[in-house]
Amino acid sequence: MFYFFRRGGASVRCEVRSDSEGQGYELVVDRPDAMVSVEYFIAPPDLNRRWQELERTLLREGWDGPRLRSS
């Protein structure tokens, strides 16, 4: 799943996906300054907690979103 946050002409792309091994999950955040971070999670509850934290942070920083786009 892809989620997009927008502020002015900039956007942040967040992707939640299975890891390449199929044993966990990745949260990929692609920021407008070309910084890309990848966080790894084994359990869905851990991923969900981190996603909620990231979403709150982006909204607090003035980003509008998330806008959902399925892959």
C-alpha positions in Angstrom: 0.0 0.0 0.0 1.2 3.5 -0.8 0.1 6.6 1.2 0.9 10.1 0.1 1.1 13.3 2.3 1.2 16.7 0.6 2.3 20.1 1.7 2.6 22.9 -0.9 4.2 21.4 -4.0 6.0 18.7 -2.0 5.0 15.2 -1.1 6.0 12.3 1.2 5.4 8.8 -0.1 5.0 6.0 2.5 4.8 2.4 1.5 3.8 -0.6 3.7 4.9 -3.9 2.2 6.0 -7.4 3.0 9.8 -7.7 3.2 11.7 -9.6 0.5 11.9 -12.7 2.6 8.1 -12.8 3.2 8.7 -13.1 7.0 8.0 -9.5 8.1 7.1 -6.0 6.9 8.8 -2.9 5.8 7.7 0.8 6.2 9.4 2.9 3.5 9.3 6.7 3.8 10.4 8.7 0.8 10.7 12.4 1.7 11.0 15.4 -0.7 14.6 15.9 0.1 15.4 12.5 -1.4 15.9 10.9 2.0 14.5 7.4 2.0 14.2 5.4 5.2 13.2 1.7 5.5 12.1 0.3 8.9 11.7 -3.4 9.4 9.0 -5.1 11.6 8.3 -8.7 12.4 4.8 -8.3 13.9 1.9 -6.4 12.4 1.1 -4.7 15.8 4.6 -3.2 15.8 4.2 -1.9 12.3 0.8 -0.5 13.0 2.1 1.4 16.1 4.9 2.9 14.1 2.7 3.8 11.2 0.3 5.7 13.6 3.2 7.5 15.2 4.6 8.5 11.8 1.1 9.7 10.6 0.6 11.8 13.7 4.1 13.4 13.2 3.5 14.2 9.6 0.1 15.7 10.3 1.6 17.8 13.2 4.2 19.1 10.8 1.5 20.4 8.5 1.4 17.6 5.9 -2.1 17.0 4.4 -3.0 13.3 4.0 -2.8 10.5 3.9 -4.1 9.8 0.5 -4.3 6.1 -0.2 -3.3 4.5 -3.4 -3.2 0.7 -3.7 -0.3 -0.9 -5.5 
